[in-house]
Amino acid sequence: MQLKMPYLFPSNDSKNLVISVSGVGASKGFSTLIMDKVFCLDTIEKGQGFPLYIYEEIIEEKSVAAGDLFDNSLDLTVSETKYRRKDGISDEGLQHFQTAYPNEQISKEDIF
């Protein structure tokens, strides 16, 4: 589903990993792949993806002076889209595993 891909890979140079598993009702049994590029959820039948990171769109607006060489009196508002990377594993999820395994050093990437 193309709708959610910008949350996983908003641009060509976005770094991410997604674990894709076969979905409910898949007729060929359980399968899993890990991918680092945009993918089709039908790569694995009725697939579901679990990302390491989620990208959140941020639109910044700024004023830019416009006009000709001698007249700078016109101000324009220009929008710029940027992305903030968030962890796919919540802080609560990390805390759960750290509590369950108190003698281990566990990171969000380890859980992923």
KEKE-3310 file (N, C-alpha, C; in steps of 0.2 Angstrom, whole numbers, plus 5000, padded with zeros to 4 digits):
npx = (5004:5004:5001:5006:5020:5028:5030:5039:5049:5053:5061:5073:5086:5083:5086:5082:5075:5064:5054:5046:5032:5022:5004:4988:4978:4986:4990:5001:5008:5020:5031:5045:5054:5068:5069:5077:5073:5060:5046:5034:5019:5014:5025:5028:5015:5000:5006:5013:5021:5035:5043:5059:5062:5051:5045:5041:5032:5036:5031:5039:5036:5042:5046:5050:5058:5053:5053:5059:5075:5076:5065:5060:5049:5039:5033:5034:5027:5035:5034:5043:5046:5051:5058:5056:5064:5058:5058:5053:5051:5043:5046:5041:5039:5053:5057:5049:5056:5068:5065:5061:5073:5084:5098:5104:5110:5100:5094:5084:5086:5090:5078:5071)
npy = (4994:5010:5021:5022:5022:5034:5036:5027:5027:5042:5049:5047:5045:5041:5031:5016:5001:4987:4974:4962:4952:4938:4940:4938:4925:4921:4910:4902:4899:4904:4917:4928:4943:4955:4972:4986:4995:5004:4994:4981:4976:4965:4957:4948:4937:4945:4954:4962:4976:4980:4993:4999:5013:5027:5040:5057:5070:5087:5103:5117:5135:5149:5167:5175:5188:5196:5202:5215:5220:5233:5234:5228:5225:5216:5202:5184:5169:5154:5136:5123:5106:5094:5080:5071:5059:5045:5033:5016:5007:5009:5019:5013:5000:4997:4998:4988:4976:4979:4978:4965:4958:4961:4960:4962:4972:4981:4987:4998:4994:4981:4975:4976)
npz = (5000:4995:5002:5015:5014:5013:5027:5031:5021:5017:5007:4994:5000:5013:5028:5033:5041:5038:5044:5036:5037:5033:5031:5040:5034:5024:5011:5009:5021:5034:5032:5031:5028:5028:5024:5016:5007:4998:4996:4990:4998:4994:4992:5001:5004:5007:5016:5031:5038:5049:5055:5059:5061:5060:5050:5052:5045:5044:5041:5037:5038:5030:5028:5014:5006:4991:4974:4963:4958:4963:4972:4986:4993:4993:5002:5003:5008:5010:5010:5017:5017:5029:5037:5053:5062:5070:5083:5080:5090:5105:5120:5131:5127:5126:5140:5145:5141:5146:5160:5161:5158:5168:5169:5157:5144:5134:5119:5108:5095:5097:5101:5090)
capx = (5000:5008:4999:5010:5027:5032:5031:5045:5055:5051:5065:5078:5091:5081:5089:5077:5074:5057:5053:5039:5029:5016:4999:4983:4975:4991:4989:5007:5012:5023:5037:5048:5060:5069:5071:5080:5071:5053:5044:5027:5017:5013:5031:5026:5008:4996:5011:5013:5028:5037:5049:5064:5060:5045:5047:5036:5033:5036:5031:5041:5035:5046:5045:5055:5057:5053:5053:5064:5082:5075:5060:5060:5043:5034:5035:5031:5028:5037:5034:5048:5045:5057:5056:5059:5064:5056:5059:5047:5050:5041:5050:5037:5042:5060:5056:5046:5061:5074:5063:5061:5080:5088:5105:5106:5110:5095:5093:5078:5088:5090:5071:5069)
capy = (5000:5016:5027:5022:5021:5040:5036:5023:5030:5048:5051:5041:5044:5039:5025:5012:4993:4985:4967:4961:4946:4936:4942:4934:4922:4919:4903:4898:4898:4910:4920:4934:4946:4962:4976:4992:5000:5003:4987:4980:4972:4958:4953:4942:4937:4949:4956:4967:4978:4983:4997:5001:5020:5030:5047:5061:5075:5093:5108:5124:5140:5155:5172:5177:5194:5195:5208:5215:5223:5239:5235:5222:5226:5210:5196:5178:5163:5148:5130:5118:5100:5091:5074:5070:5052:5043:5026:5012:5004:5014:5019:5009:4993:4996:4998:4981:4971:4980:4975:4957:4956:4967:4959:4963:4979:4980:4994:4997:4990:4974:4972:4976)
capz = (5000:4994:5007:5021:5012:5016:5034:5031:5017:5014:5002:4992:5005:5020:5030:5038:5040:5039:5044:5033:5038:5029:5035:5041:5028:5019:5010:5009:5027:5037:5029:5034:5025:5031:5018:5017:5002:4997:4994:4989:5003:4992:4991:5005:5003:5012:5021:5036:5039:5056:5054:5064:5062:5057:5048:5053:5041:5047:5036:5040:5033:5031:5024:5009:5002:4984:4971:4958:4960:4967:4976:4990:4997:4993:5006:5001:5013:5007:5014:5016:5020:5032:5041:5059:5062:5077:5084:5079:5096:5110:5126:5135:5125:5128:5147:5147:5140:5151:5166:5160:5158:5171:5169:5150:5141:5128:5115:5104:5089:5099:5101:5083)
cpx = (5004:5007:5004:5018:5031:5033:5038:5051:5053:5055:5070:5083:5089:5083:5083:5077:5067:5057:5046:5038:5023:5010:4994:4980:4980:4991:4995:5011:5016:5030:5039:5054:5061:5072:5073:5078:5063:5051:5036:5025:5015:5019:5030:5018:5004:5000:5010:5020:5029:5043:5053:5063:5054:5047:5041:5037:5032:5036:5033:5039:5040:5045:5051:5054:5058:5052:5058:5070:5081:5070:5059:5054:5038:5037:5031:5032:5029:5037:5039:5046:5051:5054:5060:5059:5063:5057:5053:5046:5049:5046:5047:5039:5049:5060:5054:5052:5067:5072:5063:5068:5084:5095:5108:5106:5106:5093:5086:5080:5088:5083:5069:5071)
cpy = (5006:5021:5028:5023:5028:5040:5032:5025:5036:5051:5046:5040:5042:5032:5022:5005:4992:4977:4966:4953:4944:4937:4936:4931:4921:4912:4899:4897:4904:4911:4926:4937:4953:4966:4983:4997:4999:4997:4987:4975:4965:4954:4947:4942:4940:4952:4962:4969:4981:4987:4999:5009:5022:5038:5051:5068:5082:5098:5114:5129:5146:5161:5174:5183:5193:5202:5209:5218:5229:5239:5228:5222:5220:5204:5190:5173:5157:5142:5126:5112:5096:5085:5073:5062:5050:5035:5022:5008:5009:5014:5014:5001:4992:4994:4991:4976:4972:4977:4968:4954:4961:4966:4960:4970:4978:4987:4992:4993:4982:4971:4971:4969)
cpz = (5000:4999:5012:5020:5014:5023:5035:5027:5013:5008:5000:4996:5012:5022:5035:5036:5042:5039:5042:5034:5034:5034:5036:5035:5023:5017:5009:5015:5029:5033:5032:5030:5029:5025:5020:5012:5002:4994:4993:4995:5001:4990:4995:5006:5009:5018:5025:5038:5046:5055:5060:5066:5058:5056:5049:5049:5045:5041:5040:5035:5035:5026:5020:5006:4995:4981:4966:4961:4965:4972:4980:4995:4998:4997:5004:5007:5009:5012:5012:5020:5022:5035:5047:5060:5070:5077:5083:5085:5101:5116:5131:5133:5127:5136:5149:5146:5145:5158:5166:5160:5161:5170:5162:5148:5134:5125:5111:5098:5091:5099:5094:5080)
residu = (MET:GLN:LEU:LYS:MET:PRO:TYR:LEU:PHE:PRO:SER:ASN:ASP:SER:LYS:ASN:LEU:VAL:ILE:SER:VAL:SER:GLY:VAL:GLY:ALA:SER:LYS:GLY:PHE:SER:THR:LEU:ILE:MET:ASP:LYS:VAL:PHE:CYS:LEU:ASP:THR:ILE:GLU:LYS:GLY:GLN:GLY:PHE:PRO:LEU:TYR:ILE:TYR:GLU:GLU:ILE:ILE:GLU:GLU:LYS:SER:VAL:ALA:ALA:GLY:ASP:LEU:PHE:ASP:ASN:SER:LEU:ASP:LEU:THR:VAL:SER:GLU:THR:LYS:TYR:ARG:ARG:LYS:ASP:GLY:ILE:SER:ASP:GLU:GLY:LEU:GLN:HIS:PHE:GLN:THR:ALA:TYR:PRO:ASN:GLU:GLN:ILE:SER:LYS:GLU:ASP:ILE:PHE)
# end
